[in-house]
Amino acid sequence: MTTSAHVIGLSVVVSDMARALAFYRAVGIDVPDDQDDAPHAEVALAGGFRLMFDTAEVITSFDPGWTPPAGGHRAALAVDCSDPASVDSLYASLVDDGHRGHLAPFDAVWGQRYAVVLDPDGNPVDLCATLA
């Protein structure tokens, strides 16, 4: 038997699909507009992976015992920005639009300009770019 990974582990669980997808579009994820009213949405990513978004109702429809994770991080997505200045400007733009900043941009010891902003449901989204 041959298998291959094709979906990022867990769906990002959202409370308001349109609001969540608007956030991810602002981050640069090309989510089709026709998915705003769907209970399940997905977008193809590089490498053949798919990023999926589900409402809690979808998750509990097939896993009635599911509960949101408590404490710590849930699903996380990292967005590679084109350059360090883009990390700063995207972070500022998202925070100016009312999204919660978690870690303001900084030069990380691992060689990246790095920041974290939270999506509307509190899921962290890392913004990063390689330092020159």
N, C-alpha and C positions, 0 to 999 in steps of 0.2 A: 504494500500500500504506500502511496506517495501523498504527502500532505504539504501544505504551504500556508504560512500565516497570511491572512488577507484582511483582518479587521483589527483595529486598535482595541485591546482587551475589553474595556467596558465602555458603554455608551456614556456620554455626558448627559446626566439627568437634569432636566430643566423644568421650571415651573411655568414659564411663559415662553413658548417656542418662538414667537415673532421677536420678542425682546432679546432673547438669547442669540438668535441668528443675526439680528442687527448688530449685536456686540461682536460676534465672530467675523462678520463682514468688515466691521471697522478695524479689526485686527489684521485683515487681509486674506481671510479664508473665503474662497469663492463659492458660497452656498447659493444655489439657485433660488430666486425670489418665490417660486411657486411652492416652496416648502413651509412657508411661514404659518400656515393654518393646519399643518399635518401633525399628528401625534408622534410621528417618527420621521426624522430627516437624516440625510447623509450626503457626504461629498467625497469624491475621489481625491486622494492625495498622491503625491509622488511615490513611486515604488509600488504602486498597485494597492496601497492601503486605503481604507475608508474610515472617515471620522463620522461617528453616528451620534445623533441627539435623540433622546426619548423623553417623553413626559413621564412622571411618576405613575400615571394611570396605565401607560403601556407596560412598564416594568411589572406592576402588580397584576396585570392581566394574565401573565404567564408565570409569575413568581409571587403568589399571594402573601407570602411571609416577608417580602422585601421591606426593609426600612432604610432610610437614608443613613449613610455612615455618620458616626458621631465623632467629633474631634479630629484633629489632624487633617491631612490633605485627602481629597477625593481624586477624581481624574485630573490630570494636569496635561497641558499642551504647551510645547515650546515653539515659539515662532522665531525663525531666523530672519533678522532684519538685514538690509543690504550693507549697513555700516553703523558704527557706534552712534553717530548723530541721529540716525533713524530710530534707535532705541529711545533716546531722550524725547524726540518729537512725537513718536507714537504713544509713549507713556503719557506725556503731557496732554495730547489730544484726547485720549481715553478718559483721563481724570477730569479734564475740562468738560467732557460730555456727561459727567456725573458718575462714572464708574469708580470703584474703590481701588486706590493704589495700595499695594501691600509692601513692596520694597521699591523705593525710589531708585532710579538708575545709578549704578556705581560700577567701577572697574574691578572686576572679580579677579581673585588670585589665579584662576584657571585660564586667564587670557581673553575674557569676553567683557564687553559692556553688557550689563545684566540688570533686569528689572522684573518685577512681578506685579501684575494687575489682576483683580478678581473679576470674574464674569458676573452677570446678574444673580447667579445662584451661589456665589462664593467659591467657585472652582478657580484655582490659580492658573494663570496663563503667563508663562515665562517669555519675556522679550529679550533677545540676545543678538549680539554681533561680535565677530572676532575683532579684537583690538589690533591696530597696526603694529 
